[in-house]
Amino acid sequence: MELALDGSVVLVTGGVRGVGLGITRAFQSAGATVVICGRTEPESFVADFIPCDIRDVSQVDAMVTTIVERYGQLDVLVNNAGGAPVADTSSASPRFHEAVIRLNLVAPLVVSQRVNAVMQNQDSGGSIVMISSINGSRPAPQSVAYGAAKAGVNNLAASLAAEWAPKVRVNSLGVGMVRTDITTEAFADVLDSSAAAVPLGRLAEPSEVGACAVFLASPLASYVTGATLLVHGGGELPVYFTKETP
């Protein structure tokens, strides 16, 4: 059995840059036609782009309708768009927390709901991949709303997998820190120490996250649904751990 994504139509939310761009390119390399969405069109061509703020239900509906009219099918959804702003929890406003949860949990649910309606009517069904985070399964100080939302995304994947089977498979990727322009700029002072704390000794590359998303969407993972695949290089070692410890 092979990846066999030739002829597939894939929607990657936030597929313009960073991890999303790595996912977009991975699916393109696997032979799929990729549609990306975002609020701002990329300066140079990446893939078929549809402007969409995934927090706006009417824009999501219009985007899904456009894809089906343009290609006649929608086989894979990768819910990648999201964000993890750092804030002091004791002083952050309720509006701030609500915005983070809306972007990282409610929006993927809405996009999945709209796409599922298409996939259920296709003979081949479809596959949905959530891009989650290891912050969904560990403490996330100063990113508490983000961590809580990503924990919700993991449960969302498992719950939708049970509800929408057998036509639609739904899985999640629990991603650790990835080396992108965004993380390099935002975490420059801790990037090296973060990489050193990972058993594999480095951060993930966007292409590696993309490869895992392609796997979950492909026939190679035909019996995998409701799962969270950890893509974290072994996880960050506890601060008391050293290589010299016997």
Phi, psi and omega per residue, in radians:
M1 nan 2.431 -3.108
E2 -2.063 3.112 3.118
L3 -1.032 -0.760 3.006
A4 0.877 0.907 3.107
L5 -1.817 0.092 3.066
D6 -1.015 2.268 3.136
G7 1.516 -0.124 3.117
S8 -1.368 2.585 3.055
V9 -1.928 2.194 -3.015
V10 -2.145 2.306 3.018
L11 -1.830 2.151 3.074
V12 -2.018 1.929 3.096
T13 -1.307 2.413 -3.091
G14 1.107 0.594 -3.047
G15 -1.520 0.335 -3.024
V16 -1.514 -0.622 -3.035
R17 -2.576 2.975 3.055
G18 1.043 -2.388 3.136
V19 -1.034 -0.702 3.141
G20 -1.037 -0.690 3.110
L21 -1.162 -0.694 3.077
G22 -1.060 -0.683 3.105
I23 -1.174 -0.772 3.125
T24 -0.993 -0.864 -3.103
R25 -1.155 -0.599 3.123
A26 -1.128 -0.740 3.117
F27 -1.212 -0.644 3.073
Q28 -1.089 -0.717 3.128
S29 -1.142 -0.462 3.125
A30 -1.487 0.042 3.053
G31 1.701 0.065 -3.099
A32 -1.481 2.711 2.938
T33 -1.553 2.161 -3.034
V34 -1.930 2.336 2.986
V35 -1.967 2.310 3.121
I36 -2.057 2.703 3.097
C37 -2.382 2.778 3.118
G38 3.139 3.079 3.134
R39 -1.445 -0.411 -3.105
T40 -2.201 2.247 -3.139
E41 -1.202 2.403 3.120
P42 -1.113 2.627 -3.118
E43 -1.160 -0.577 3.092
S44 -2.161 2.795 -3.059
F45 -1.150 2.289 3.053
V46 -2.037 -0.886 3.122
A47 -2.882 3.095 3.077
D48 -1.003 2.108 -3.039
F49 -1.926 2.323 3.033
I50 -2.146 2.076 3.119
P51 -1.130 2.288 -3.120
C52 -2.865 2.249 2.935
D53 -1.645 1.890 -3.006
I54 -1.175 -0.139 3.052
R55 -1.408 -0.184 -3.107
D56 -1.812 1.946 -3.037
V57 -1.063 -0.696 -3.127
S58 -1.126 -0.648 3.096
Q59 -1.194 -0.656 3.099
V60 -1.103 -0.800 3.119
D61 -1.032 -0.768 -3.134
A62 -1.124 -0.686 -3.133
M63 -1.118 -0.840 -3.120
V64 -1.113 -0.712 3.094
T65 -1.067 -0.750 3.131
T66 -1.084 -0.748 -3.123
I67 -1.096 -0.786 -3.114
V68 -1.169 -0.689 3.110
E69 -1.161 -0.612 -3.063
R70 -1.380 -0.675 -3.002
Y71 -2.052 -0.256 3.117
G72 1.368 0.062 -3.114
Q73 -2.887 2.869 3.030
L74 -2.644 1.868 -2.944
D75 -1.703 -0.543 -3.061
V76 -2.420 2.384 2.970
L77 -2.079 2.248 2.992
V78 -1.988 1.905 3.112
N79 -1.439 1.542 -3.076
N80 -1.793 -0.560 -3.037
A81 -1.020 2.386 3.134
G82 3.066 -3.017 3.137
G83 -2.978 2.678 -3.077
A84 -2.282 1.193 3.105
P85 -1.145 2.431 3.133
V86 -1.570 2.330 -3.127
A87 -2.674 2.614 3.051
D88 -1.251 2.060 -3.010
T89 -1.111 -0.586 -3.076
S90 -1.186 -0.397 -3.088
S91 -2.023 -0.178 3.139
A92 -1.148 2.508 -3.056
S93 -1.404 2.719 3.029
P94 -0.977 -0.618 3.133
R95 -1.106 -0.664 3.101
F96 -1.084 -0.859 -3.125
H97 -1.089 -0.732 3.136
E98 -1.083 -0.677 -3.139
A99 -1.151 -0.720 3.130
V100 -1.119 -0.769 -3.122
I101 -1.206 -0.638 3.122
R102 -1.097 -0.770 -3.116
L103 -1.218 -0.740 -2.969
N104 -1.617 -0.272 -3.118
L105 -2.228 -0.919 -3.072
V106 -1.176 -0.770 -3.123
A107 -1.075 -0.817 3.084
P108 -1.045 -0.593 3.089
L109 -1.121 -0.794 -3.119
V110 -1.132 -0.797 3.131
V111 -1.078 -0.750 3.125
S112 -1.071 -0.740 3.135
Q113 -1.028 -0.805 -3.124
R114 -1.174 -0.708 -3.129
V115 -1.245 -0.640 3.108
N116 -1.011 -0.651 3.137
A117 -1.044 -0.567 3.079
V118 -1.335 -0.830 -3.052
M119 -1.111 -0.636 -3.114
Q120 -1.102 -0.421 -3.123
N121 -1.683 0.086 3.082
Q122 -1.716 2.454 3.115
D123 -1.018 -0.625 -3.092
S124 -1.517 -0.054 -3.129
G125 1.153 -2.333 3.138
G126 3.128 -3.128 -3.115
S127 -2.444 2.392 3.096
I128 -2.101 2.299 3.114
V129 -2.114 2.141 3.069
M130 -1.632 2.291 3.022
I131 -1.615 1.783 -3.113
S132 -1.788 -2.767 -3.034
S133 -2.622 2.676 3.032
I134 -1.137 -0.294 3.054
N135 -1.179 -0.197 3.061
G136 -1.403 -0.146 -3.117
S137 -2.278 0.260 3.095
R138 -2.591 2.900 3.085
P139 -1.031 2.505 -3.137
A140 -2.304 1.178 -3.127
P141 -1.034 2.446 -3.112
Q142 1.161 0.089 2.979
S143 -2.419 0.722 -2.942
V144 -1.160 -0.699 3.136
A145 -1.167 -0.672 3.100
Y146 -1.116 -0.842 3.127
G147 -1.056 -0.743 3.120
A148 -1.128 -0.695 3.119
A149 -1.119 -0.730 -3.128
K150 -1.224 -0.577 3.001
A151 -1.074 -0.679 3.078
G152 -1.138 -0.635 3.123
V153 -1.096 -0.713 3.121
N154 -1.097 -0.752 3.089
N155 -1.197 -0.632 3.089
L156 -1.006 -0.807 3.139
A157 -1.056 -0.793 -3.129
A158 -1.141 -0.702 -3.101
S159 -1.235 -0.772 3.121
L160 -1.160 -0.617 3.112
A161 -1.036 -0.706 3.135
A162 -1.257 -0.661 -3.061
E163 -1.361 -0.610 -3.018
W164 -1.752 0.018 3.063
A165 -1.192 2.706 0.046
P166 -1.611 -0.050 -3.035
K167 -1.225 -0.650 -3.010
V168 -2.139 2.188 3.030
R169 -1.626 2.466 -3.131
V170 -2.335 2.164 3.133
N171 -2.386 2.982 -3.082
S172 -2.344 2.587 3.019
L173 -1.921 2.099 3.069
G174 -1.567 1.630 -2.948
V175 -1.647 2.369 3.010
G176 -1.469 -2.868 -3.111
M177 -1.193 2.366 -3.095
V178 -2.043 2.443 -3.137
R179 -1.397 1.818 3.094
T180 -2.341 3.000 3.070
D181 -1.041 -0.622 -3.106
I182 -1.157 -0.875 -3.117
T183 -1.214 -0.618 3.129
T184 -1.076 -0.661 -3.136
E185 -1.367 -0.756 -3.030
A186 -1.345 -0.528 -3.047
F187 -2.149 0.582 -3.067
A188 -0.963 -0.631 -3.051
D189 -1.341 -0.274 -3.106
V190 -2.155 0.101 -3.033
L191 -1.102 -0.807 -3.111
D192 -1.155 -0.753 -3.137
S193 -1.186 -0.588 3.083
S194 -1.137 -0.745 3.118
A195 -1.116 -0.692 -3.122
A196 -1.170 -0.411 -3.119
A197 -1.456 -0.086 3.130
V198 -1.621 2.304 -3.138
P199 -0.910 -0.629 3.105
L200 -1.343 -0.115 2.994
G201 1.382 0.261 -3.134
R202 -2.805 2.937 3.047
L203 -1.486 2.848 3.087
A204 -1.272 2.700 2.975
E205 -1.733 2.581 3.126
P206 -0.929 -0.623 -3.127
S207 -1.123 -0.522 -3.139
E208 -1.271 -0.648 3.029
V209 -1.134 -0.736 3.110
G210 -1.030 -0.738 -3.136
A211 -1.085 -0.667 3.126
C212 -1.216 -0.655 3.087
A213 -1.122 -0.729 3.098
V214 -1.065 -0.773 3.121
F215 -1.001 -0.865 -3.090
L216 -1.124 -0.539 -3.129
A217 -1.429 -0.269 -2.983
S218 -1.580 2.926 3.055
P219 -1.062 -0.336 3.088
L220 -1.068 -0.444 3.138
A221 -1.908 0.568 -3.018
S222 -1.095 -0.371 3.114
Y223 -1.899 0.313 3.132
V224 -1.917 2.030 3.049
T225 -2.683 2.574 -3.095
G226 1.336 0.243 -3.054
A227 -1.788 2.700 2.950
T228 -2.019 1.972 3.132
L229 -1.601 2.109 -3.120
L230 -1.402 2.200 3.134
V231 -2.160 1.315 -2.989
H232 -2.394 0.255 3.089
G233 1.125 0.359 -3.100
G234 1.799 -0.095 -3.136
G235 1.492 2.798 3.111
E236 -1.367 2.245 3.142
L237 -1.197 2.574 3.069
P238 -1.083 2.693 -3.018
V239 -1.101 -0.415 -3.112
Y240 -1.453 -0.111 -3.067
F241 -1.473 2.367 3.002
T242 -2.362 2.709 3.127
K243 -1.122 -0.386 -3.096
E244 -1.416 -0.239 -3.106
T245 -1.149 2.214 -3.115
P246 -1.210 nan nan
